[in-house]
């Protein structure tokens, strides 16, 4: 069985991830870390922030050449940085 092609080129996905990584802290700023995340039943914002940091670390490990938009913009990245950022924003 052959694998289906992705509908969009890799670059399109990479650019979307990078753009949303930079935007993420702006979206969660000032929100209650204990708030429920409607699109992730049973998750709080704090759990989503931890998960997002873990995913970002994984992405860097599979594509270490990917520019680190968050780092380039002066933001801390990763779960620890996400937790610290979430505490500051709340």
N, C-alpha and C positions, 0 to 999 in steps of 0.2 A: 504494500500500500504506500503510495507517495504522500508526502506532506503538502498540504495546500500552501500556496504562496500567500504572503501577507498582502492585504489590499493596498497598503501604502508603503513607500520606501522606508527603510530603517531610519533615515535622517528625520523624517516627519515625526516619528515616535520620539526619537531622542530630543528633538527640539521642544516638543510638547512637555516632556518630562522636565527638561531644564527650565522652561518658562514657568511651569506650575510649581517647581521647587522654590523658585525665587518668590513667587506670589504667596505661597502657603503661609508664611508668618504673618503677612498682612491680613489674611482671611481670618486667622484664629486670634488675632490681637484683641485683648479685652474680653474674650469669652471665658465662661466658667469651665474649668477643666473637668468638672463632674457632669457637665451637660451630656445628654444622650445624643448619639449621632444617628439620625433617622435612616440613613442609607446603610448603616452597619448595626443592625439590631443587637442589643446587649452590650454595645461598646460605648465608652465615654470618650470625650474629646481627648483626655489624657492618654487613653489607650491607643487612640488613633494616631496621636503625635508620636508615641513610642514606636508603633508599627511603621509609620512613614519613615522614621529615622532608620529603622532596620532595613527597610526596602532600599533606601538611598545608599546605605553602606553596601548592600548586595550589588546594586547596580554599578557602583564604583569598582567592585571586585571583578565583575565580568567585563567591564569596559573601562579600564583604568585610563584610557586616553581621552575619555569624555571630559570636556571642560567642567570644572566644578563651579557652576554659576553662584551657588550660595557662598562658597568660599571667596570667589572673586568679588562678590558684592559686600564682603566683610561680615557676613553672617556665619555663625557657628553651624556646623552640620552634624548629623548623627543623632542617636537617641539621647545621649547626654546633653548635647546642645539643644535638642528639641525640648527636653524636660526643663532645662534652664530657661529657654526662651518662653515656654508656656508659663512658667512661674512668673517671669517678668511681665508677660502680657496680661495675665489674669488680674 
